[in-house]
């Protein structure tokens, strides 16, 4: 039988989602907790391998277990003993052919940027850029980045079969916080952070808006610049 876990977490406490040797990871905590409660070794498959410091409002993983489970009791037990930077929001039984990663229809990430006065309370959750990004630049940038492109220049991944992705980007500004929203059926490693980093470089006059098409065409990671820090990035939604 297959079960699906919906969780949220504070990424500052972990070296990313995926298990690493001798590192605290979200996946490691989930598997350790399940294995302890269910009294057998449990492996999980996550929807998205978020990087170190990236947060999740809604992350999912599935696991297999050969018995019926009292799901409310399991949720309660997990939340009692798991690292307090993780919260189990829901657990459901799913079909055996369901796959947390491969049956995803769309993922949505949000990147938060403070364009106002420095806020030390939010420094681990919102990028403290503390400079204005004009609406005109945002509109021009999003128009050029959105759609179907080869994003090889925006990732450190070297073994992908294809680097083409079709993304939708939009934004809103509330109380000087810029919320950039990215939606797609899939993203490449560091892709969003590299896109945001390019936006900041253009706003800082390190690059020009006209460089975007050149960067796409180059298919060279070095042409893009430095990625934005991880603390402003959130896995917001996963749709199946």
FIKOLZA-1660 file (N, C-alpha, C; in steps of 0.1 Angstrom, whole numbers, plus 5000, padded with zeros to 4 digits):
% residues 240
   i   px   py   pz ch aa at
   1 5008 4988 5000  A  X  N
   1 5000 5000 5000  A  X CA
   1 5009 5012 5000  A  X  C
   2 5004 5023 4994  A  X  N
   2 5012 5035 4992  A  X CA
   2 5005 5047 4999  A  X  C
   3 5013 5055 5006  A  X  N
   3 5008 5066 5014  A  X CA
   3 5015 5079 5010  A  X  C
   4 5008 5090 5010  A  X  N
   4 5013 5103 5006  A  X CA
   4 5013 5112 5018  A  X  C
   5 5025 5118 5020  A  X  N
   5 5027 5128 5031  A  X CA
   5 5028 5142 5025  A  X  C
   6 5020 5151 5031  A  X  N
   6 5021 5165 5028  A  X CA
   6 5027 5172 5040  A  X  C
   7 5038 5180 5038  A  X  N
   7 5045 5186 5049  A  X CA
   7 5049 5200 5045  A  X  C
   8 5053 5208 5056  A  X  N
   8 5060 5221 5054  A  X CA
   8 5072 5220 5062  A  X  C
   9 5082 5229 5059  A  X  N
   9 5094 5229 5067  A  X CA
   9 5102 5242 5065  A  X  C
  10 5110 5245 5075  A  X  N
  10 5119 5256 5075  A  X CA
  10 5133 5251 5070  A  X  C
  11 5136 5255 5059  A  X  N
  11 5149 5250 5052  A  X CA
  11 5162 5254 5059  A  X  C
  12 5161 5264 5068  A  X  N
  12 5174 5268 5074  A  X CA
  12 5180 5257 5083  A  X  C
  13 5172 5248 5087  A  X  N
  13 5176 5237 5096  A  X CA
  13 5183 5226 5089  A  X  C
  14 5183 5226 5076  A  X  N
  14 5187 5214 5068  A  X CA
  14 5196 5216 5057  A  X  C
  15 5204 5206 5053  A  X  N
  15 5212 5207 5041  A  X CA
  15 5205 5203 5029  A  X  C
  16 5193 5208 5027  A  X  N
  16 5184 5204 5016  A  X CA
  16 5174 5193 5019  A  X  C
  17 5166 5189 5009  A  X  N
  17 5156 5179 5011  A  X CA
  17 5163 5165 5011  A  X  C
  18 5171 5162 5001  A  X  N
  18 5175 5149 4998  A  X CA
  18 5186 5144 5008  A  X  C
  19 5185 5131 5011  A  X  N
  19 5194 5125 5021  A  X CA
  19 5208 5127 5016  A  X  C
  20 5217 5130 5026  A  X  N
  20 5231 5131 5024  A  X CA
  20 5238 5124 5036  A  X  C
  21 5249 5118 5034  A  X  N
  21 5257 5112 5045  A  X CA
  21 5261 5122 5055  A  X  C
  22 5258 5119 5068  A  X  N
  22 5262 5127 5079  A  X CA
  22 5257 5142 5079  A  X  C
  23 5246 5144 5072  A  X  N
  23 5240 5158 5071  A  X CA
  23 5225 5157 5075  A  X  C
  24 5221 5167 5082  A  X  N
  24 5206 5168 5085  A  X CA
  24 5198 5172 5073  A  X  C
  25 5189 5164 5068  A  X  N
  25 5181 5167 5057  A  X CA
  25 5167 5164 5060  A  X  C
  26 5158 5170 5053  A  X  N
  26 5143 5167 5055  A  X CA
  26 5140 5153 5052  A  X  C
  27 5144 5147 5041  A  X  N
  27 5141 5134 5038  A  X CA
  27 5147 5124 5048  A  X  C
  28 5159 5127 5053  A  X  N
  28 5164 5119 5064  A  X CA
  28 5156 5119 5076  A  X  C
  29 5151 5130 5080  A  X  N
  29 5142 5131 5092  A  X CA
  29 5129 5124 5090  A  X  C
  30 5123 5125 5078  A  X  N
  30 5111 5118 5075  A  X CA
  30 5112 5103 5076  A  X  C
  31 5123 5098 5070  A  X  N
  31 5125 5084 5069  A  X CA
  31 5129 5078 5083  A  X  C
  32 5137 5086 5091  A  X  N
  32 5140 5081 5104  A  X CA
  32 5128 5081 5113  A  X  C
  33 5119 5091 5112  A  X  N
  33 5107 5091 5120  A  X CA
  33 5097 5080 5116  A  X  C
  34 5095 5078 5103  A  X  N
  34 5086 5067 5099  A  X CA
  34 5091 5053 5103  A  X  C
  35 5104 5051 5101  A  X  N
  35 5110 5038 5105  A  X CA
  35 5109 5035 5119  A  X  C
  36 5110 5045 5128  A  X  N
  36 5109 5044 5142  A  X CA
  36 5094 5040 5146  A  X  C
  37 5085 5047 5140  A  X  N
  37 5071 5045 5144  A  X CA
  37 5066 5032 5138  A  X  C
  38 5069 5029 5126  A  X  N
  38 5064 5017 5119  A  X CA
  38 5073 5004 5122  A  X  C
  39 5084 5006 5128  A  X  N
  39 5092 4995 5133  A  X CA
  39 5098 4987 5121  A  X  C
  40 5101 4994 5110  A  X  N
  40 5108 4988 5099  A  X CA
  40 5114 4999 5090  A  X  C
  41 5124 4995 5082  A  X  N
  41 5131 5005 5074  A  X CA
  41 5121 5011 5063  A  X  C
  42 5119 5024 5063  A  X  N
  42 5110 5030 5054  A  X CA
  42 5118 5040 5045  A  X  C
  43 5116 5038 5032  A  X  N
  43 5122 5047 5022  A  X CA
  43 5111 5056 5016  A  X  C
  44 5114 5068 5013  A  X  N
  44 5104 5077 5007  A  X CA
  44 5109 5083 4994  A  X  C
  45 5099 5088 4986  A  X  N
  45 5102 5095 4973  A  X CA
  45 5096 5108 4974  A  X  C
  46 5104 5119 4973  A  X  N
  46 5099 5133 4974  A  X CA
  46 5095 5139 4961  A  X  C
  47 5086 5149 4962  A  X  N
  47 5082 5156 4949  A  X CA
  47 5092 5165 4944  A  X  C
  48 5100 5171 4952  A  X  N
  48 5110 5181 4948  A  X CA
  48 5122 5180 4957  A  X  C
  49 5134 5181 4951  A  X  N
  49 5147 5180 4959  A  X CA
  49 5151 5195 4962  A  X  C
  50 5145 5201 4971  A  X  N
  50 5148 5215 4974  A  X CA
  50 5162 5216 4980  A  X  C
  51 5169 5227 4977  A  X  N
  51 5183 5229 4981  A  X CA
  51 5184 5234 4995  A  X  C
  52 5196 5234 5000  A  X  N
  52 5199 5238 5014  A  X CA
  52 5194 5252 5016  A  X  C
  53 5186 5254 5027  A  X  N
  53 5181 5267 5030  A  X CA
  53 5168 5271 5023  A  X  C
  54 5163 5263 5014  A  X  N
  54 5150 5265 5007  A  X CA
  54 5139 5260 5016  A  X  C
  55 5128 5268 5017  A  X  N
  55 5117 5264 5026  A  X CA
  55 5106 5257 5017  A  X  C
  56 5096 5251 5024  A  X  N
  56 5085 5245 5017  A  X CA
  56 5072 5248 5025  A  X  C
  57 5062 5254 5018  A  X  N
  57 5049 5255 5023  A  X CA
  57 5041 5242 5021  A  X  C
  58 5043 5236 5010  A  X  N
  58 5037 5223 5006  A  X CA
  58 5048 5215 4999  A  X  C
  59 5053 5205 5005  A  X  N
  59 5061 5195 5000  A  X CA
  59 5054 5181 5001  A  X  C
  60 5057 5172 4992  A  X  N
  60 5051 5159 4993  A  X CA
  60 5061 5147 4992  A  X  C
  61 5058 5136 4998  A  X  N
  61 5066 5124 4995  A  X CA
  61 5057 5112 4997  A  X  C
  62 5060 5101 4991  A  X  N
  62 5052 5089 4993  A  X CA
  62 5061 5078 4998  A  X  C
  63 5055 5068 5005  A  X  N
  63 5062 5056 5010  A  X CA
  63 5053 5044 5009  A  X  C
  64 5058 5032 5009  A  X  N
  64 5051 5020 5008  A  X CA
  64 5051 5013 5022  A  X  C
  65 5040 5007 5025  A  X  N
  65 5039 4999 5038  A  X CA
  65 5028 4989 5036  A  X  C
  66 5031 4977 5040  A  X  N
  66 5022 4965 5037  A  X CA
  66 5010 4964 5046  A  X  C
  67 5007 4973 5055  A  X  N
  67 4996 4972 5064  A  X CA
  67 4987 4985 5063  A  X  C
  68 4975 4984 5067  A  X  N
  68 4966 4996 5069  A  X CA
  68 4972 5004 5081  A  X  C
  69 4971 5017 5079  A  X  N
  69 4976 5026 5089  A  X CA
  69 4965 5035 5094  A  X  C
  70 4965 5038 5107  A  X  N
  70 4956 5048 5112  A  X CA
  70 4963 5062 5109  A  X  C
  71 4958 5069 5099  A  X  N
  71 4966 5080 5094  A  X CA
  71 4966 5092 5104  A  X  C
  72 4955 5094 5110  A  X  N
  72 4955 5105 5120  A  X CA
  72 4965 5102 5132  A  X  C
  73 4965 5090 5136  A  X  N
  73 4975 5086 5147  A  X CA
  73 4989 5087 5142  A  X  C
  74 4992 5083 5129  A  X  N
  74 5005 5084 5124  A  X CA
  74 5009 5099 5123  A  X  C
  75 5001 5107 5118  A  X  N
  75 5004 5122 5117  A  X CA
  75 5007 5127 5131  A  X  C
  76 4999 5124 5141  A  X  N
  76 5001 5129 5154  A  X CA
  76 5015 5124 5160  A  X  C
  77 5017 5111 5158  A  X  N
  77 5030 5105 5163  A  X CA
  77 5042 5112 5156  A  X  C
  78 5041 5114 5143  A  X  N
  78 5052 5120 5136  A  X CA
  78 5055 5134 5141  A  X  C
  79 5045 5142 5143  A  X  N
  79 5046 5156 5147  A  X CA
  79 5051 5156 5162  A  X  C
  80 5049 5146 5169  A  X  N
  80 5054 5146 5183  A  X CA
  80 5069 5144 5184  A  X  C
  81 5075 5136 5174  A  X  N
  81 5089 5133 5176  A  X CA
  81 5098 5138 5165  A  X  C
  82 5092 5144 5154  A  X  N
  82 5101 5148 5143  A  X CA
  82 5107 5162 5147  A  X  C
  83 5118 5165 5140  A  X  N
  83 5125 5178 5141  A  X CA
  83 5114 5189 5140  A  X  C
  84 5115 5199 5150  A  X  N
  84 5104 5209 5150  A  X CA
  84 5104 5219 5139  A  X  C
  85 5114 5218 5130  A  X  N
  85 5114 5226 5118  A  X CA
  85 5106 5220 5106  A  X  C
  86 5100 5208 5109  A  X  N
  86 5091 5201 5100  A  X CA
  86 5077 5200 5106  A  X  C
  87 5067 5201 5098  A  X  N
  87 5054 5199 5103  A  X CA
  87 5046 5190 5092  A  X  C
  88 5041 5179 5097  A  X  N
  88 5033 5170 5089  A  X CA
  88 5019 5175 5088  A  X  C
  89 5015 5179 5076  A  X  N
  89 5002 5186 5075  A  X CA
  89 4991 5176 5072  A  X  C
  90 4994 5165 5065  A  X  N
  90 4984 5155 5061  A  X CA
  90 4990 5143 5056  A  X  C
  91 4984 5131 5058  A  X  N
  91 4988 5118 5052  A  X CA
  91 4976 5112 5046  A  X  C
  92 4977 5107 5034  A  X  N
  92 4966 5101 5027  A  X CA
  92 4970 5088 5021  A  X  C
  93 4961 5078 5019  A  X  N
  93 4964 5066 5011  A  X CA
  93 4961 5069 4996  A  X  C
  94 4971 5065 4988  A  X  N
  94 4969 5067 4973  A  X CA
  94 4970 5054 4966  A  X  C
  95 4967 5055 4953  A  X  N
  95 4969 5043 4944  A  X CA
  95 4983 5038 4944  A  X  C
  96 4985 5026 4942  A  X  N
  96 4999 5020 4941  A  X CA
  96 5007 5025 4929  A  X  C
  97 5000 5030 4919  A  X  N
  97 5008 5035 4907  A  X CA
  97 5011 5050 4909  A  X  C
  98 5006 5056 4920  A  X  N
  98 5009 5071 4922  A  X CA
  98 5024 5072 4925  A  X  C
  99 5030 5083 4920  A  X  N
  99 5044 5086 4923  A  X CA
  99 5045 5101 4926  A  X  C
 100 5051 5103 4938  A  X  N
 100 5052 5117 4943  A  X CA
 100 5060 5126 4933  A  X  C
 101 5069 5121 4926  A  X  N
 101 5077 5129 4917  A  X CA
 101 5072 5129 4903  A  X  C
 102 5069 5117 4898  A  X  N
 102 5067 5115 4883  A  X CA
 102 5053 5118 4879  A  X  C
 103 5043 5119 4889  A  X  N
 103 5030 5122 4885  A  X CA
 103 5026 5137 4888  A  X  C
 104 5036 5145 4891  A  X  N
 104 5034 5159 4893  A  X CA
 104 5030 5166 4880  A  X  C
 105 5019 5174 4880  A  X  N
 105 5015 5181 4869  A  X CA
 105 5021 5195 4869  A  X  C
 106 5022 5201 4880  A  X  N
 106 5028 5215 4881  A  X CA
 106 5034 5217 4895  A  X  C
 107 5045 5225 4895  A  X  N
 107 5050 5229 4908  A  X CA
 107 5050 5245 4907  A  X  C
 108 5049 5250 4919  A  X  N
 108 5049 5265 4920  A  X CA
 108 5059 5269 4931  A  X  C
 109 5068 5277 4928  A  X  N
 109 5078 5283 4938  A  X CA
 109 5075 5298 4939  A  X  C
 110 5078 5303 4951  A  X  N
 110 5078 5318 4953  A  X CA
 110 5091 5322 4958  A  X  C
 111 5096 5333 4953  A  X  N
 111 5108 5339 4958  A  X CA
 111 5104 5353 4964  A  X  C
 112 5108 5356 4976  A  X  N
 112 5105 5368 4984  A  X CA
 112 5117 5377 4985  A  X  C
 113 5115 5390 4981  A  X  N
 113 5126 5400 4981  A  X CA
 113 5121 5412 4989  A  X  C
 114 5127 5416 4999  A  X  N
 114 5124 5429 5006  A  X CA
 114 5131 5440 4999  A  X  C
 115 5123 5449 4993  A  X  N
 115 5128 5461 4986  A  X CA
 115 5128 5473 4995  A  X  C
 116 5123 5472 5008  A  X  N
 116 5123 5483 5017  A  X CA
 116 5134 5483 5027  A  X  C
 117 5131 5488 5039  A  X  N
 117 5141 5489 5049  A  X CA
 117 5145 5475 5054  A  X  C
 118 5158 5473 5058  A  X  N
 118 5163 5461 5063  A  X CA
 118 5155 5456 5075  A  X  C
 119 5152 5443 5074  A  X  N
 119 5144 5437 5085  A  X CA
 119 5151 5425 5091  A  X  C
 120 5158 5427 5102  A  X  N
 120 5166 5415 5108  A  X CA
 120 5158 5403 5112  A  X  C
 121 5145 5406 5115  A  X  N
 121 5136 5395 5120  A  X CA
 121 5133 5385 5108  A  X  C
 122 5133 5391 5096  A  X  N
 122 5129 5382 5084  A  X CA
 122 5141 5379 5076  A  X  C
 123 5153 5381 5081  A  X  N
 123 5165 5379 5072  A  X CA
 123 5167 5365 5068  A  X  C
 124 5162 5355 5075  A  X  N
 124 5163 5341 5072  A  X CA
 124 5152 5336 5063  A  X  C
 125 5142 5345 5060  A  X  N
 125 5130 5340 5053  A  X CA
 125 5127 5349 5041  A  X  C
 126 5133 5361 5040  A  X  N
 126 5131 5370 5029  A  X CA
 126 5144 5376 5025  A  X  C
 127 5148 5376 5012  A  X  N
 127 5160 5382 5008  A  X CA
 127 5160 5397 5011  A  X  C
 128 5170 5402 5019  A  X  N
 128 5171 5416 5023  A  X CA
 128 5179 5423 5012  A  X  C
 129 5172 5426 5001  A  X  N
 129 5178 5433 4990  A  X CA
 129 5179 5448 4993  A  X  C
 130 5168 5453 4998  A  X  N
 130 5167 5467 5004  A  X CA
 130 5169 5478 4993  A  X  C
 131 5165 5474 4981  A  X  N
 131 5166 5484 4970  A  X CA
 131 5153 5482 4961  A  X  C
 132 5149 5492 4955  A  X  N
 132 5137 5491 4946  A  X CA
 132 5140 5484 4933  A  X  C
 133 5131 5476 4928  A  X  N
 133 5132 5471 4915  A  X CA
 133 5119 5477 4908  A  X  C
 134 5122 5485 4897  A  X  N
 134 5111 5492 4891  A  X CA
 134 5101 5482 4884  A  X  C
 135 5089 5486 4883  A  X  N
 135 5079 5478 4877  A  X CA
 135 5082 5476 4862  A  X  C
 136 5087 5486 4856  A  X  N
 136 5091 5485 4841  A  X CA
 136 5101 5474 4839  A  X  C
 137 5111 5473 4847  A  X  N
 137 5121 5463 4846  A  X CA
 137 5115 5449 4849  A  X  C
 138 5107 5448 4859  A  X  N
 138 5100 5435 4862  A  X CA
 138 5092 5430 4851  A  X  C
 139 5084 5439 4845  A  X  N
 139 5076 5435 4833  A  X CA
 139 5084 5431 4821  A  X  C
 140 5095 5438 4818  A  X  N
 140 5103 5435 4807  A  X CA
 140 5110 5421 4809  A  X  C
 141 5115 5420 4822  A  X  N
 141 5123 5408 4825  A  X CA
 141 5114 5396 4824  A  X  C
 142 5102 5396 4830  A  X  N
 142 5093 5385 4830  A  X CA
 142 5088 5381 4817  A  X  C
 143 5086 5391 4808  A  X  N
 143 5082 5388 4794  A  X CA
 143 5093 5380 4787  A  X  C
 144 5105 5383 4789  A  X  N
 144 5116 5376 4783  A  X CA
 144 5119 5363 4789  A  X  C
 145 5117 5361 4802  A  X  N
 145 5120 5348 4808  A  X CA
 145 5109 5338 4807  A  X  C
 146 5097 5343 4807  A  X  N
 146 5085 5334 4806  A  X CA
 146 5085 5326 4793  A  X  C
 147 5078 5315 4793  A  X  N
 147 5076 5307 4781  A  X CA
 147 5086 5296 4780  A  X  C
 148 5087 5290 4768  A  X  N
 148 5095 5278 4766  A  X CA
 148 5109 5282 4761  A  X  C
 149 5119 5278 4769  A  X  N
 149 5133 5282 4766  A  X CA
 149 5142 5270 4769  A  X  C
 150 5154 5270 4764  A  X  N
 150 5165 5262 4768  A  X CA
 150 5172 5269 4780  A  X  C
 151 5170 5263 4792  A  X  N
 151 5175 5269 4804  A  X CA
 151 5189 5264 4809  A  X  C
 152 5197 5259 4799  A  X  N
 152 5210 5253 4803  A  X CA
 152 5219 5263 4809  A  X  C
 153 5218 5276 4806  A  X  N
 153 5226 5286 4812  A  X CA
 153 5222 5289 4826  A  X  C
 154 5211 5284 4831  A  X  N
 154 5205 5287 4844  A  X CA
 154 5206 5275 4854  A  X  C
 155 5214 5265 4851  A  X  N
 155 5215 5254 4859  A  X CA
 155 5229 5248 4860  A  X  C
 156 5233 5242 4871  A  X  N
 156 5245 5235 4872  A  X CA
 156 5244 5220 4868  A  X  C
 157 5232 5216 4865  A  X  N
 157 5230 5202 4860  A  X CA
 157 5237 5200 4847  A  X  C
 158 5244 5189 4846  A  X  N
 158 5252 5186 4834  A  X CA
 158 5247 5173 4827  A  X  C
 159 5238 5166 4833  A  X  N
 159 5234 5153 4827  A  X CA
 159 5220 5152 4823  A  X  C
 160 5213 5163 4822  A  X  N
 160 5199 5162 4817  A  X CA
 160 5198 5159 4803  A  X  C
 161 5187 5151 4800  A  X  N
 161 5184 5148 4786  A  X CA
 161 5180 5160 4778  A  X  C
 162 5172 5169 4785  A  X  N
 162 5168 5182 4779  A  X CA
 162 5168 5193 4789  A  X  C
 163 5171 5205 4785  A  X  N
 163 5172 5216 4793  A  X CA
 163 5160 5226 4790  A  X  C
 164 5151 5221 4782  A  X  N
 164 5140 5229 4778  A  X CA
 164 5129 5229 4788  A  X  C
 165 5124 5240 4793  A  X  N
 165 5114 5241 4802  A  X CA
 165 5104 5252 4798  A  X  C
 166 5091 5250 4801  A  X  N
 166 5081 5260 4798  A  X CA
 166 5076 5265 4812  A  X  C
 167 5079 5278 4815  A  X  N
 167 5076 5284 4828  A  X CA
 167 5067 5296 4826  A  X  C
 168 5059 5298 4837  A  X  N
 168 5051 5310 4838  A  X CA
 168 5056 5318 4850  A  X  C
 169 5059 5331 4848  A  X  N
 169 5064 5339 4859  A  X CA
 169 5055 5351 4861  A  X  C
 170 5051 5354 4873  A  X  N
 170 5044 5367 4876  A  X CA
 170 5048 5372 4889  A  X  C
 171 5042 5383 4893  A  X  N
 171 5047 5389 4906  A  X CA
 171 5036 5398 4912  A  X  C
 172 5038 5401 4925  A  X  N
 172 5030 5411 4932  A  X CA
 172 5039 5417 4942  A  X  C
 173 5036 5430 4946  A  X  N
 173 5043 5437 4956  A  X CA
 173 5034 5441 4967  A  X  C
 174 5037 5437 4979  A  X  N
 174 5029 5440 4991  A  X CA
 174 5038 5445 5002  A  X  C
 175 5036 5458 5006  A  X  N
 175 5044 5464 5017  A  X CA
 175 5059 5463 5014  A  X  C
 176 5063 5466 5002  A  X  N
 176 5077 5466 4998  A  X CA
 176 5083 5452 4997  A  X  C
 177 5075 5442 4998  A  X  N
 177 5080 5428 4996  A  X CA
 177 5076 5424 4982  A  X  C
 178 5085 5420 4973  A  X  N
 178 5083 5415 4960  A  X CA
 178 5081 5400 4961  A  X  C
 179 5070 5395 4956  A  X  N
 179 5068 5381 4955  A  X CA
 179 5068 5376 4941  A  X  C
 180 5079 5369 4937  A  X  N
 180 5080 5364 4924  A  X CA
 180 5075 5350 4924  A  X  C
 181 5066 5347 4915  A  X  N
 181 5060 5333 4914  A  X CA
 181 5064 5326 4901  A  X  C
 182 5068 5314 4903  A  X  N
 182 5073 5306 4891  A  X CA
 182 5065 5293 4891  A  X  C
 183 5059 5290 4879  A  X  N
 183 5051 5278 4878  A  X CA
 183 5056 5270 4865  A  X  C
 184 5057 5257 4867  A  X  N
 184 5061 5249 4856  A  X CA
 184 5059 5234 4860  A  X  C
 185 5059 5225 4850  A  X  N
 185 5058 5211 4853  A  X CA
 185 5071 5206 4859  A  X  C
 186 5082 5213 4857  A  X  N
 186 5095 5209 4863  A  X CA
 186 5105 5220 4862  A  X  C
 187 5115 5220 4871  A  X  N
 187 5126 5230 4871  A  X CA
 187 5139 5223 4872  A  X  C
 188 5149 5229 4867  A  X  N
 188 5163 5224 4869  A  X CA
 188 5169 5229 4882  A  X  C
 189 5180 5222 4886  A  X  N
 189 5186 5226 4898  A  X CA
 189 5192 5240 4898  A  X  C
 190 5189 5248 4908  A  X  N
 190 5193 5262 4909  A  X CA
 190 5187 5271 4899  A  X  C
 191 5178 5266 4891  A  X  N
 191 5172 5274 4880  A  X CA
 191 5165 5287 4884  A  X  C
 192 5157 5286 4894  A  X  N
 192 5149 5298 4899  A  X CA
 192 5159 5308 4905  A  X  C
 193 5168 5303 4914  A  X  N
 193 5178 5312 4920  A  X CA
 193 5187 5319 4910  A  X  C
 194 5190 5312 4899  A  X  N
 194 5198 5318 4889  A  X CA
 194 5190 5329 4881  A  X  C
 195 5177 5326 4879  A  X  N
 195 5169 5336 4873  A  X CA
 195 5168 5349 4881  A  X  C
 196 5165 5347 4894  A  X  N
 196 5164 5358 4903  A  X CA
 196 5177 5365 4904  A  X  C
 197 5188 5358 4905  A  X  N
 197 5201 5364 4905  A  X CA
 197 5204 5373 4893  A  X  C
 198 5199 5368 4881  A  X  N
 198 5201 5377 4869  A  X CA
 198 5193 5389 4870  A  X  C
 199 5180 5388 4875  A  X  N
 199 5172 5400 4877  A  X CA
 199 5179 5410 4886  A  X  C
 200 5185 5406 4897  A  X  N
 200 5192 5415 4906  A  X CA
 200 5204 5421 4900  A  X  C
 201 5211 5413 4892  A  X  N
 201 5223 5418 4884  A  X CA
 201 5219 5429 4875  A  X  C
 202 5208 5427 4868  A  X  N
 202 5203 5437 4858  A  X CA
 202 5199 5450 4866  A  X  C
 203 5192 5448 4877  A  X  N
 203 5188 5460 4885  A  X CA
 203 5200 5467 4890  A  X  C
 204 5211 5460 4893  A  X  N
 204 5224 5466 4898  A  X CA
 204 5233 5471 4887  A  X  C
 205 5228 5470 4875  A  X  N
 205 5236 5475 4863  A  X CA
 205 5249 5466 4861  A  X  C
 206 5249 5454 4866  A  X  N
 206 5260 5445 4863  A  X CA
 206 5257 5438 4850  A  X  C
 207 5245 5437 4846  A  X  N
 207 5241 5431 4833  A  X CA
 207 5230 5440 4827  A  X  C
 208 5226 5437 4815  A  X  N
 208 5216 5445 4808  A  X CA
 208 5204 5436 4804  A  X  C
 209 5193 5442 4803  A  X  N
 209 5181 5434 4800  A  X CA
 209 5183 5427 4786  A  X  C
 210 5191 5433 4777  A  X  N
 210 5193 5428 4764  A  X CA
 210 5202 5415 4765  A  X  C
 211 5208 5413 4776  A  X  N
 211 5217 5401 4778  A  X CA
 211 5209 5388 4779  A  X  C
 212 5197 5389 4782  A  X  N
 212 5189 5377 4785  A  X CA
 212 5189 5367 4773  A  X  C
 213 5186 5372 4761  A  X  N
 213 5186 5364 4749  A  X CA
 213 5200 5358 4746  A  X  C
 214 5210 5366 4748  A  X  N
 214 5224 5361 4746  A  X CA
 214 5227 5350 4756  A  X  C
 215 5222 5351 4768  A  X  N
 215 5225 5341 4779  A  X CA
 215 5218 5328 4775  A  X  C
 216 5205 5329 4770  A  X  N
 216 5198 5317 4766  A  X CA
 216 5206 5310 4755  A  X  C
 217 5210 5318 4745  A  X  N
 217 5217 5312 4733  A  X CA
 217 5231 5307 4737  A  X  C
 218 5237 5312 4747  A  X  N
 218 5251 5307 4750  A  X CA
 218 5251 5293 4756  A  X  C
 219 5240 5289 4762  A  X  N
 219 5239 5276 4769  A  X CA
 219 5251 5274 4778  A  X  C
 220 5256 5285 4785  A  X  N
 220 5268 5285 4793  A  X CA
 220 5264 5290 4807  A  X  C
 221 5265 5282 4817  A  X  N
 221 5262 5286 4830  A  X CA
 221 5270 5298 4835  A  X  C
 222 5282 5300 4830  A  X  N
 222 5291 5311 4835  A  X CA
 222 5285 5324 4829  A  X  C
 223 5277 5324 4819  A  X  N
 223 5272 5337 4813  A  X CA
 223 5261 5343 4822  A  X  C
 224 5255 5335 4831  A  X  N
 224 5243 5340 4838  A  X CA
 224 5247 5348 4851  A  X  C
 225 5258 5345 4857  A  X  N
 225 5261 5352 4870  A  X CA
 225 5258 5344 4882  A  X  C
 226 5258 5350 4894  A  X  N
 226 5256 5343 4906  A  X CA
 226 5242 5341 4910  A  X  C
 227 5238 5329 4916  A  X  N
 227 5225 5327 4920  A  X CA
 227 5221 5336 4932  A  X  C
 228 5208 5339 4933  A  X  N
 228 5203 5345 4945  A  X CA
 228 5204 5336 4957  A  X  C
 229 5205 5341 4969  A  X  N
 229 5205 5333 4981  A  X CA
 229 5193 5324 4982  A  X  C
 230 5194 5313 4990  A  X  N
 230 5184 5303 4991  A  X CA
 230 5172 5308 5000  A  X  C
 231 5175 5316 5010  A  X  N
 231 5165 5319 5020  A  X CA
 231 5152 5325 5015  A  X  C
 232 5152 5331 5004  A  X  N
 232 5140 5337 4999  A  X CA
 232 5131 5328 4991  A  X  C
 233 5135 5315 4989  A  X  N
 233 5128 5306 4980  A  X CA
 233 5119 5296 4987  A  X  C
 234 5107 5294 4983  A  X  N
 234 5097 5286 4989  A  X CA
 234 5091 5277 4978  A  X  C
 235 5090 5264 4981  A  X  N
 235 5082 5255 4973  A  X CA
 235 5068 5257 4979  A  X  C
 236 5059 5263 4970  A  X  N
 236 5046 5267 4975  A  X CA
 236 5035 5257 4973  A  X  C
 237 5035 5252 4960  A  X  N
 237 5024 5242 4957  A  X CA
 237 5030 5231 4948  A  X  C
 238 5023 5219 4949  A  X  N
 238 5026 5208 4940  A  X CA
 238 5012 5203 4936  A  X  C
 239 5010 5203 4923  A  X  N
 239 4997 5198 4918  A  X CA
 239 4998 5184 4911  A  X  C
 240 4989 5175 4914  A  X  N
 240 4989 5162 4909  A  X CA
 240 4977 5160 4900  A  X  C
% end
